[in-house]
Amino acid sequence: MVEPDGSRVAFGTTVTFALNDQNRTITIVGNDEADPAAGLLAFSAPLCRAMMGGEVGDLLDFANKPDAIEILAIQMPT
């Protein structure tokens, strides 16, 4: 597995993104750590899968909608 360097959305990164005209921040974690109410989403969740590999400024398709997600910021794990 490639270590995250903050340039792309990857396992362990914290991502701020726009979806449906709302900004959200989530951290991508393992299935056993997932707690959606706390902003911890499993890497296997459809939203995370749609963002994996994305970079700041990218517009990504989600739920059959083109350009549904805009990546606003990516932070490294602390």
N, C-alpha and C positions, 0 to 999 in steps of 0.2 A: 504494500500500500504506500502511496506517495504521501509524504508529510505535507500538511497544509503550509503554505507560505504567505497567505493573505491576499494573493492575487486572484484566486479563483475560489468559488464556493466548494467546500470539501467537508468531509467528516470532521467534526470538532470545531468548525468555524461558527462564529456568530454573524448572522446575516440580517441586514436591514433592507427591506424591500417594500415596494408599493404593489398592492393588489386590490382591485375594486375601489380605487381612489382612497385607500387607507394605507398608511405606513405601519409596518409591523417589524418586530425584531424577534428572531428565533435563533436558537443554538441547535446545531445538528449533532445528535448523540446516537448511542446504540439503542437497540430495541428495549433493553432492560433498564435504561435510564430515562426513557421517554416520559414526559409529564406535560402534555399540551397546555394545561392551564398555567404552567410556570414558564411557557415559552421554550420547552425542550421537546423537539420533534425528532422522531426516529429517522435515520437516513433512508429507511425503506418507505417512508410516507410519500404519497404521490407528490405533495408540494416540494419536499426535499429532492426527490428524484428529478423533478422538473428544473430545479435550480442548480443541481450538481454540475460543476465545471463552468458555471457562469461567471462573468467578470462584472465589475462595477460599470454601470451604464448599459448593460445588456438588457434587451427586451426578449422575454421568453414566453413561449406558448404554454398554456395551462388550461386544463378542462375544456379542450377543444376550442379555446379562444386564442387567436394569435396575439402576441405582444401583451399578454395578460399580466405578466410580472415584470417589474423593472428593478434590477439590483441597484440599491443605493449605496451600500457600504458592506465591507467584509472585514471582520476582526478576527485576529488569531486567538486561539485559546490562551487563557491566562494560567 
